[in-house]
Amino acid sequence: QVQLVESGGGLVQAGGSLRLSCAASRSIVEINAMGWYRQAPGKQRELVAVFISGGSRNYADSVKGRFTISRDNAKNTVYLQMNSLKPADTAVYYCNAGYYSGSIYYTSWGQGTQVTVSS
């Protein structure tokens, strides 16, 4: 199973930037999908940005043009660069990985990192 550890959250003013990191316990090259979700108080967890098979990147409409997902395969790490942050971006951000082991598909989650954007 893949363990994921997030870091980089914190408190920032509106318009500021943060970079989140997600370190995986093994190679991410063969992970089918890896990315970021977030959950604000009282709301459902939602997709923010994700790499899918073949290297494509998907973004939520609300973050397009402001957030960028990237990866460093040598470090088994995925990043989320967040620019022009808004109070609406305040949430716990979770790293997620989806992968096959044999014919079984697994999903792993990190523990989450808090991002708070003040107005």
N, C-alpha and C positions, 0 to 999 in steps of 0.2 A: 504494500500500500504506500501511497505517496503522502508524506507529511509536508505541510505548507506553513511557512512562517512569514507573516506580514510585518512590515515596519514602515515608518515614515509619516504616520499620521500626526495630527497636532491641531493647534489653534492658529488661525490665520485671518487677517482682515479681508473683506471683500476686495476682489481685484488681485489678490495675491496668488502665490503658487505653492504647490507642494509636490513632492515626488514620493509615491509609494513603491515599496519593493516587496516582492513575494519570492522567497527562496524555497525551492523544492528539495526534497531529500534524495532525489535521484535525477538522472538525465531527463530533461523536458523535451528532447528531440522527438520521442515517440509518443508523447502525450497528445491525444487527439484534439482537445480543446482546453485552453487555459486562459483565464482572464479574471476580471473583476466584477463584483456585484456590490450593491450597497443597500442598506436598510435604514431608513429614517424612522424616528419614533412614530408608532401608530400606522406605519405603512408596510406594504409587502416588500420583500427583497426584490430588487430589480437589476437587470443586466446593465452594466456600465460600458464595458469594452472587453472584447475577447478575441484571441487568436483561435482560428479553427483549422482543420486539416488543410494542408496545402499552403498555409501561411497567410490566408486572408484574415482581415481584421474587420470586426463589426463593432459599431458604436451605437449607444442610445442617442436618439435625436437630440436630447437635451444637453449632450456633452460634445457633439460634433463641432470641430473647429476649436475647441478649448482643451480637450484631453487627448493624450496620445499614449497608446499602449506600445511597448517595445519589449524586446527580449534579448538576453545574453545567454546563449546556449552553453558557453564555456563555464558560466557561473550558475547554471540551472536557475536562472532568475528572470522573472517578468516584472516590468516596471509600469507604473501609470503616472505619467507626467500630467499634472492638473494645473492649468493656467486660467486666469480670469475667473477665479473662484467666486461663487455666489452663495449667499446664505442658504439657498435651496439645495446646495451641494452637501450640506451638513448631514452626516450619516455615519454609521459604522460600515467600513469598507471591508469586504471579504474577498480573499483570493479563492479561486475554484479551479480544479483540474478534473478533466474527464478522460479516462483511458481504459483500454482493454487489457485484461489479463486472461490470456486464452480467449475464450468466447464470451467472457463475462465483462460487462461494462461497469466500471466503478466511478464514483465521484468523491473527491476529497475537498474539504473546506479548511481554510485557515481559521485562526481564532478571532480574527477581525481587528481592525485598527480604527480608532475614532478620528474623524475629520470634523472639525467645527469651524465654520466660517462666520465671522462676526460682521455685522453691518456698520 
